[in-house]
Amino acid sequence: MNIKNYTSGVAADRSVSKIEAILADIGASNINKNYENRRLVGITFVMQVNDKSLLFRLPAKADAVVIALKKTYKRLSPAIIRGIEEQSEKTAWKICCDWVEIQATLIKLEQAEFIEVFLPYVYNIEKQQTFFETIKERSYKALLN
């Protein structure tokens, strides 16, 4: 299987704690957890970019992981489905953690700027959309000018 961390034993809350620590280390503030139906679905934080406070939202899309993992089974019993759902949280947050750690390393090594790698996650609180979701909704027209 080519899904990174699909067997991760790292608890989701441990990955989230590490993400928070990494973000704080690179200068983020106001780090918050976002829940939907009592389920952790994202992390928001504020970062100073060119003397401006910008809000960012990092999602962990465990539902997408569930769909991908289900495709690897020929038969899905209720027990397997429960196991996949539990594993999806671990996998989604571990992938997010690995990604944040790699981006933070690039920033520290001056291989990339913070906004260069986190730009898709700039969050518009009024629209409740990231920058990526906004341009996707507009069929990526902002990229074609």
Secondary structure, DSSP 8 states (H G I E B T S, - for coil): ---TTTT--S-HHHHHHHHHHHHHHTT-EEEEEEEETTEEEEEEEEEEETTEEEEEEEE--HHHHHHHHHTT-SS--HHHHHHHHHHHHHHHHHHHHHHHHHHHHHHHTTSS-HHHHHGGGBEETTTTEEHHHHHHHTTTGGG--
